[in-house]
Amino acid sequence: MRFGKTALTILSILFLLLMMENTPVLAVQPRAVEIEARLVEFDPATKIYKATGGVHFISGDFRLQADTVIYYQETDLVTAEQRVKVQTAEGNWEGENLVYSFRDQQGKMTALTGQGGQYYLSGKTGEFNGEEILVEGATFTPCELAIPCLKIKAGQVRLVNDKVQVKRGWLCLKNLPVLPLPPLTFATDQFEDWPQLQVGANNTRGAYVTGKLTHQITKGATLSYGGGVGTKEWWNAQAGLRWNLTSNLIFNSTFTWEDYLRGSASLTYKHAPLQVTTAVNRNWAKLVSGEHSLTVQGPLSKKSTLALSHTSSFNERTRGMHRRKDSGLRLTGRWLPGFTLGAGLYYGAGDLKKNSLNGWHLRTTWSGGINIARTLRIETAGETRWQKGIEPLWVEKTVKLVKDLHCFKVDLGYDLLDESYSLNFGFNW
């Protein structure tokens, strides 16, 4: 039975009652599929469809294109060869050939390439198992170029529930492997959790290189770790944990060794429209110092946020402990295109003098930048504290020239307070 250049819709609903020793048996209802091709052949004895020439095969949200498609109705199995393209809810994939079982929701494609969300994936073979994809000999990247600027090349990549699991991987610049990767798990849509590498130079580190890796250890917990070295006898090591205790409660902690041990932890509770954060910081140098803070913030309008905060800090000195408390109300917003501006009224009391004012004072902040070319940008950030009768106290004043190099970013910065330069070259996932 032949159909030339036709669209064939198979919506057969079979209800057969077979009598075997007076016991009724129901036949399996065949799948609803659509086949469109230049030539479609059907064997009624074996219930096999063979389509050739520009084949379009559709079943639910499963869409298949190929030069040749064979559908085995009895076993609910489809095979495809030559210029195979598959579109599913998880992404769009291409390959040389495909074998897929609708009954088991399992299949295999050779020479797989494709895109899912904001990432691109390729490999020798790809195995589909429900919503999970396992790729052997894989390349994984968010870069759309034919030769990606940055990519992860791995013996095995598994994609499941918007997470990627990498085994036997290397971080590559173009096609050059630069960093071996331990087994990693990270979110496909949170690029800040992807492997990071930065090289640069400044007054304190000299020429330096730093790196950070992130690994999802449970469904709600993510571990990060890394470090760096510099030519001015500088080095550091760090580790952090982000744990979503509930959908509204988030715990963050970080420990860093750089000359001495430093640690921070915060607990954030979100209950729309408010967000409450309590945080603690410690520096375990020869003389210990630290800070505790509590912040409650929420939107005042579509472009602005109002925050109420209280901070207490201490610094151990050779002649005793110095302490300080600051409380205030701060308003921030994006009223100027490309910039975030802030102003706050604070009251401070204590004997810690650095960057501090006692009594009522005003704090103003800004951060942002402007584009001076398509891939060139000037960024600036600063904070000033104002009090009647004294000169303005500058806490931060920096400017950067930032160049976008597709998957990389280069910035040349200058700190107007320290009168120091910095140069950084890093990833722009």
N, C-alpha and C positions, 0 to 999 in steps of 0.2 A: 504494500500500500504506500503510494508516493504522493508527496505534496511539493510542488515547485513554487518557490518565491511566495510563500504564504505564511500567515501567522496562525499557528495552531495553539488553541487553548484547551488544555486538558483539565476539565473540572468534573471528572468521572466520579460519581458517588455510587459505589456498588454495595448492594445489600443482598448477599446470597445466603440462602438457608439450605444446608446440605444435610440430608437424612442419612445418618450412620447409626444403625441400631436404635432408631427413633430418638437420637440425641441431637439437638440443634447445635450447629457450629456457625459462628459469625465470621465472615471474611474480613481481612484488614482493609480499611478504607484507604485508597491510594491518595498520594499527596496532590494538591492542586498546584500545577505548574503551567507556565507559558513558554512556548518555544517558537522562535521566529528565525528563519534561515532561508537560504536559497533552495536548499533541498532537505526535506525531512522524510525519513523512512521509519516505518513502524512494523514490527513483527508481532502479530497478535498471539502467536503461539508462546513466544518467550517474553512478551510484553517489554520489549526493548525498543527505545527510540534512538535513532542515529541521525544527527543533524550536521550538515556541512555547509561551509560558505557563509561567513558573516553571522555566526550564530549568536542569538540573544536568548538566554535562559533565565527565567525569573521564577522564584518561589518565595513568597513573603518578602522579607527585607534582604534576601540573598539574590544578587544579580550577577550573572556570569556572561562573559563574552569570550569567544574563541573561534578558531577556524573549524574545529571538529568537537562535537559534544555527543556523548553517549549517556543516556539515562536508563537505568535498570529499574523499572517500576516495581518489580516484585521485591527487590532488596532496598529500594529507596537510595540508590547509589548513583552518583554522577561522575563521569570522567571527562576531562577536557585536554586538548592538545593544541599547541601552536598559538602564540599571541594571546595567552590566557589573561583575562582581567576579571577580578572578583571585587565586588562592592558589598560590604557588610556594615552593620552598625559600628564595628570596631575600627573600620578604615577601608582604604582602597589598596588592592594588591595586584601585582602582575608577576607572571612567571612563564615557564616553558610548558609545564603540564600540571594537572590537578586531579586528585582523587578525593572525593568528599562523600561521606555518609550522612544523610539527613537524619537517619534513625539514631545514630550515635552522636551526631553533631561533632564528628571528627573528620579530619582530612589532612592531606599533605600536598605541598606545592614545591616544585624545584625551581632553583634560580629566582628566588623571591625578591621582589623590590616593592616598596609601597610607602604609604603615608598614613599615619593615624594621629589625629589631633595636630599638634605642633612639631612632631618629630618625623624623621624619615628612617626607614629600616630596610636593610637588604641582607641577603645571606644565601648560602648554598641550598638549604632546604628550610621550609617553614611548616610546622605542624600546628593545625588548628584543633583545639579541644574546648568546645563551648566558647566562652569569651576569652580564653587563654591562647596565646601564640608563643610557640617555642621555636627559635631560629638558631640553627647551627651555622658556624662560620660567619658570624653576623657583623654588620656595621650599623651603628646607631648614632644619629646626629639630629640636631634641630636646624642644621644648615642646608639650604635648598640647592646649593651649587653642585655641579656635576662632580667636582673634586672638593669635598667639604673642607672649609677652613679648619674646623674642629670636629673630631668624631671619636667615638669609642669603638674600638675593634676588639671583638671578643670571640672566644670559642663557642660561647652559648649566651643567648639573651632570651629572657622570658618576660613577656608582657601579660599582666593580669591585673584587673581592677585599677587601671590608670597608674600602675607601678611597673618599674622595669627592674629586673634582677640580672646582674651581670656576673659571669664567671669566666675566669681566665682572660681578663681584659687588659687592654692597653689604651691609654689616652694618646691620640695622634694629632699632630699638627700637619695639616694636609695628609700626606701618606707616610709621614715620619713618626714612628713610635717614640714618645718622650717620657712616658711615666707608666710603669706597671701598676695595675689596679688590683686590690684585694677583692674578694666577693662583695658586691655592693647591691643595695636595694634603695631606690629613690623614686620620687614622684615624677611622672613625665611632664606635668604642668607646673612644677615649681623649680625653675631653673637655678634659683639660688642654692638648691640642694645638690646640684650636679657637681662633679669634680671641678675644683678651682685651682688655678696656677697663676702666680703673678711674679714678675721680675721688675726690679726698679732700682733706684738709688736715692738716698737722702743723707742728711748730715749725721744722723745717729747710727744708721745701719751700714752706710757705705753702699756698695752694690750688693743687692740681696735677691733671694728667691724664696717665695712662700707657697704653700699648697694646703688644700683642705679637701677632705673626703667626707661624704655623708652616707650613712647606712641606716635603713629603716629596720629596727630590730623587732618591733611588734606593729600591730595595726595603727596604734596611736603614738608610738614612741620612736624618735629619730635620734641617732647618735652621730655626732660629727667629731673629727679629730684631724690634726695636722700640725704644721710647724714651719720654721724657716731658718735660714742662715744668711749672714752678711759678712762682708769683708772687714768690718770694723769690730771683729770679735763679738759680733752680735748673733744671738740665736734665741729661738723661743719654741715652745711646745704647747699645744692647747687641746682641750677636749670639751665637748658640750653635749647636753641632753635637752631635747624638746619633747614634752610628753603631754598629749591631749588627754587629761584625766577624764573629762567629759566633753561634750560638744561645746560647752560654755566655759570650761575651766582649763587653763593652759599653764603648764609649769616649764620654765626655762632655767638652765644653769650652765655656767661656763667656768672652766679653770684654765689659767694660763701661767706658764713659767717663763718669765723674762726678767732676769736678774734676781727676782724673788717670786714667790707664789702669789697669784691674784685670783680671786674668786667672786662670782656674782650669781645671784639666783632671784627669780621673780615668779610671782603667781598672779595670773590675770583672770578675772571673772567678767564675762560679757553677758549682760542682760539688757537687750535693746531698750532704749537707745544708749544706756550708760555702759562704761567700761571702768572697772576698778582694778588697780595694779598695786601690789605691795612688793617691794624689792629690797635686797640687802647686798652690799658690796664690802669686800675685805681685801686689804693688802697686807700680806705677812712678810714685811721687810724686817730689818732689825728692830724698828719701832712700828708697831701695828697701827693701822688707820682703817677707817671704815665709814659706811653711810647706810642709813635706813630711810626709806621713803614710802609714802602712800599717796596715790594719785587717783582722783575720780574725774572722768572726763566724758563728754557727750557732745553731739552736734548742736550748735546754736542756730545754724542755717545750712543750706546746701553747700556753702563754700567755707564755713567757719566752724571751729571747735572751741569749746570752753572747758578749761581744766582747773581743778582745785587741787593743790598739792601741799604736802608737809614733808620736810626733810630734816633729819638730825644726823650730824656727822661728828667724828672724833679723830684726833690725831695724837698719838702718844709721843711726848717729847721728853728730853732728858730731865727737864724740870717739872714734870707732871703731865697730866692729860689735859689737852685743849679740846673744847667742845663747842658745838654751834647748832642752832636751829633756824630754819627758814620756812616760812609759810607764805603762800600767795595764790593769786588768781591770774590765769593766763589765757589770752584770746589769740588764736592763730587762724589764718585763712589764706585762700588763694585769690586775693582781690586783684593782684597784678599778674597778667599772663606770664607763665613760666616761673613764678616765684611764690614761695610760702613766707608770709610775714607774720610776726607775732609781737604782742605787747602784753606785759604783765605787771601787776602791782604786788610787791613782796614786802615782808617784814622779816628782818634778820637780827639775831642776837647771838653773841659768842665771841671767843677770842681767837678763832681761826681767821687770819687776815687775807690770805691769798685769794684773789678774785672775789672777795666778799665785802659787803657793806652792811653795817649795823643800822637798825632803824628802818623807816619806810623808804623804799626806793623803787625806781621803775626799771624794767628790763625790756629791751627791744631785740628782736632776732630777725634774721632773714636768711633765706637759702634759695637757690635756683640759678637760672642762667638764660642766655639768649643765643640763638643760632646766628652765626655770622656767615655761614655757608652751609651747603646741604649736609656735609659730614663734619663740620667744625663748629665748636660751641665754646662759649665762655661761661664758666660757672663761678659763683661766689657764695660765701657763707660768713656770717658774723653774728656777734652778740655784744651788746653794750649795756652797761648798768649806769643809771643816772641818779644822782642825789644832789639836793640843793647845797650849794656852798663848796662843792669839790669838782674837780675835773672828771669828765666821763671816764669810766673804767671799762677798757676794752678787754673782753674775755676771749674773743675769737675774731679773726679777720684774715680770711684766705681768699685767694683767687686762683682759678685753674683754666688752662686752655686744653680742651678735650677734643681729640680726633677719633671719629668712629671709623674703624677699619673692618666693617662687616661683623665678623665673629670676634674681633679683638677691639680693645679700646686703649688708647694712649693718652695720658694726661701729664702736662707740665704744670706744677703748682708752685705757688709762692706764699709763705706765711709772713704777713706783714708785721706780726708781733715778734716772732723769733728771728725774722730776717733770714729765713732758710728756704732752700729750693727742694723740690722733690720731683722725681720722674717715675711714672708707673706704667707698666705694660701688662694688661691682664685680659682675661676672657670676657666676652660679651655674649654669653649663651642666649 
